[in-house]
């Protein structure tokens, strides 16, 4: 595998991303009642491999509280990509992405610190932004490298084949 390999997005996804970013506004984080609960089977969640100095947390954008599904998507995308202190991802040099959770919200995941994170039930093509200066590596189910996501990169990722993330190459 070469280090120049990157996750490729389709022209359609790029156009959709451009339209969504134009429509997005800064959003206040919505706290949900299950914010700290364990995810039910089949719901996306992530955990760091044992060890300190790294964690993963999330912020929810509920469709019912944000003015509908498309408005919640715009807020979640803005939260992932916001710069200059407008979003927690940038403030903490996190790698952030979005998933649909419980079929009623967009959940923004923050991967903080250097390490390996296990992803469970991550699917779909979603906005992602690596606010770190280091490269993140996408890993398959058996931990083989399947892609690189450089520091500062902001492009949609197809999470289907990705089962683990190494946040610092």
N, C-alpha and C positions, 0 to 999 in steps of 0.2 A: 504494500500500500504506500502511496506517496503522500507526503505531507501537504501537497497542494489540493488534495481531494476535499471538496466541499459539498454540502447538501445543496442540491439543485432545486430551485423553485420554478414552477411553470409560469408562463407569461400571464395566464389567467390569475394565478395567485398573486403575482406582482401587481397587476392592475387592481385586484380586490384590496390589497394592502394599501395601495396609494389612495384609493377612494375612502377607505376606512380611516386612514390617518388624517385626511382633510376634514372629515366630519367629527373627529374626536375632540372632546373638551376635558380639561382637568377634572378628576373625580375625587370625591372623598371616599375613603375606604369604608365598606359596609361590613360590620361585624355580624356574623351569623351565630345562631344558637349552637350550631355544631362545630364552631371554629376550632375547638381543641379536642374534638372527639375523634375516635378512630374511624377511618373510612370503612363503609360497608363493602362487602365483596363486590367486585365489578366496578367500583368507583375509583377514579384516578387518585393515587397518593404516592408519596415518595419518602424514603428514609435514608439517612446517611449510613454508610458502613461504620461499624463500631469505631469509636475514637472521639476525641474532643476537637474543638476548634472549627467545627462545621455543623451547619444545621439547615433545615428546610422548613419554611413556614409559608402561609398562604393568606390571601385576602380575597374575600368573596364579593361579587357584584351580582346581586339577586335581580332576576329579570322583573319581578313584581315591584321592586323598590326603585328601580332605575329608569322607569318609563318604558319598559318592554325589552325584548331580547336584543334588538339592534342597538338601542341606546346603551344597554349594559355592555355589549361587545365593544362599542366605541370607548367607553370609560375604561374597560379592562386593557384595551390596546394602548390607550394613552398612559395608563399607569405603568405598563411594561416599558414603554419607550421614553417616558418623560425624563428630561435632563435638567440640570441646574437646580437640584433640590425639589423639583415638583413631584417626584415619585420616590418611594422607598428603594426601588431597585437601584437607581443611580446613587442615592445617598450611601448605600452600603456596598457598592461595587459587586452587586449580585448578578447572577445569570437568572433571568426571569422568563417565564412562558405562561401560556393560558391552556386550560382544559375546561371542558364542560363537566360540571359536577351535579349529581342528583337530578339532572334534567330540568333544573330550575335556576341555574346560575353559571356564571363564568368564574372560575377560580384561578387566580394568578399565583403561581408557585415561585418562591424566591429560593435559590440555591446559594447558600452563603458559605464561604471558606473553601479551602482546597481539600478535595477528597473525592471519593466515589460515592455516588448516590444510586440506590436501587429505585427504579420506576415501576410502578404497578398500574396496569390498565391505562397507560397513556396511549391515546390514539389521535388520529386526525392531523390536519395541517393547521398550525396555529402560530401566531406572532411570537417571536422569541427575540431577546436582546441580551447579549453578553456585555454587561457594563464593566467587566473586569478587563485588565490589560493582558491577561494570560489566555491561551487557547483552551477551549473545552473540547473533550473528545467524546464522541458518541460511541457506545459499545453495544454489541449484540448480546443476546441471551447468554452466550458462552464467553463473554468478555472480549471478543475480538473487535478491533477497531473498524468502524464502518463509516466514520466521517469526522471531520474537524470543523470547529466553529470558532473562528479567531476572535481575539479580544476586540471589542467595539462592534462586532458584527450584529446586524439587526435585520433578520430575514425570517420568513416563515419556515418552520421545520415540520416535516412529516414524521410524527412520533411513532408510527406503526412499528418500524424495525428497531427502534431504540429501546433498550431495556435497562441501560445503566448510563450514567454520565460521570466522567472524570473531569472535574471543573478546572484543574490546573495541569496543563501538559508539561 
